[in-house]
């Protein structure tokens, strides 16, 4: 019984730590490098996308590209590599982006899919 309580307490602490880290990354990430996408070359984006071999074989969408660019920005400039945190930050950025900003990623996804 005590072991279960300890595990739950540890899991809750991990969740709280991730939320704090996500909030810090959302506040500190350089949005000027995300909107517009700083990587405009579809071939470079393909090389970033190919790093994840677990991805199902389907066409790429704008959200996929914002995730990859957010992951690269977080890794290089903020030293965050936790995929769960990066995915949460990408969700926040995608939801807060304007239609025009999303359209840039959607257009870039079309270019990437054309190369595949």
ZAMARGU-4260 file (C-alpha; in steps of 0.2 Angstrom, whole numbers, plus 5000, padded with zeros to 4 digits):
<rodrens>
0) 5000/5000/5000 | 5014/5012/5005 | 5023/5008/4988 | 5008/5013/4978 | 5006/5029/4987
5) 5025/5033/4984 | 5023/5029/4966 | 5008/5040/4964 | 5017/5054/4973 | 5032/5052/4962
10) 5021/5052/4946 | 5012/5068/4952 | 5028/5076/4955 | 5035/5071/4937 | 5019/5079/4930
15) 5021/5095/4939 | 5039/5096/4934 | 5034/5093/4916 | 5021/5107/4917 | 5033/5119/4924
20) 5046/5115/4911 | 5033/5116/4897 | 5028/5133/4904 | 5046/5139/4905 | 5049/5134/4887
25) 5033/5142/4880 | 5039/5158/4889 | 5057/5157/4883 | 5056/5150/4866 | 5061/5162/4852
30) 5044/5163/4842 | 5053/5174/4829 | 5062/5158/4823 | 5046/5148/4823 | 5034/5160/4814
35) 5038/5161/4800 | 5047/5144/4799 | 5066/5148/4800 | 5069/5132/4789 | 5062/5135/4772
40) 5071/5122/4763 | 5060/5106/4761 | 5075/5095/4759 | 5082/5101/4776 | 5065/5098/4784
45) 5065/5080/4776 | 5081/5077/4784 | 5074/5083/4801 | 5059/5072/4799 | 5069/5057/4794
50) 5077/5057/4811 | 5061/5049/4818 | 5059/5032/4811 | 5045/5027/4822 | 5033/5039/4812
55) 5019/5030/4802 | 5020/5032/4783 | 5008/5046/4779 | 5009/5063/4772 | 5015/5077/4782
60) 5004/5091/4788 | 5008/5108/4794 | 5007/5103/4813 | 5020/5089/4809 | 5032/5103/4803
65) 5029/5115/4818 | 5033/5101/4829 | 5049/5097/4821 | 5055/5115/4820 | 5049/5118/4838
70) 5059/5102/4843 | 5075/5108/4834 | 5073/5126/4842 | 5071/5118/4859 | 5085/5107/4857
75) 5098/5120/4850 | 5093/5135/4860 | 5084/5129/4876 | 5093/5112/4878 | 5076/5103/4880
80) 5075/5086/4873 | 5060/5078/4882 | 5047/5074/4867 | 5032/5076/4879 | 5037/5093/4883
85) 5041/5098/4866 | 5025/5091/4859 | 5015/5101/4872 | 5024/5117/4867 | 5021/5113/4849
90) 5002/5111/4853 | 5002/5128/4862 | 5011/5137/4848 | 4999/5129/4835 | 4983/5133/4844
95) 4990/5151/4847 | 4995/5154/4829 | 4985/5164/4817 | 4978/5157/4801 | 4992/5165/4790
100) 5005/5157/4801 | 4997/5140/4800 | 4996/5143/4781 | 5015/5145/4780 | 5017/5128/4788
105) 5004/5120/4777 | 5012/5126/4761 | 5029/5120/4767 | 5021/5103/4771 | 5014/5103/4753
110) 5032/5106/4746 | 5039/5092/4757 | 5026/5080/4752 | 5029/5084/4734 | 5047/5078/4737
115) 5043/5062/4744
</rodrens>
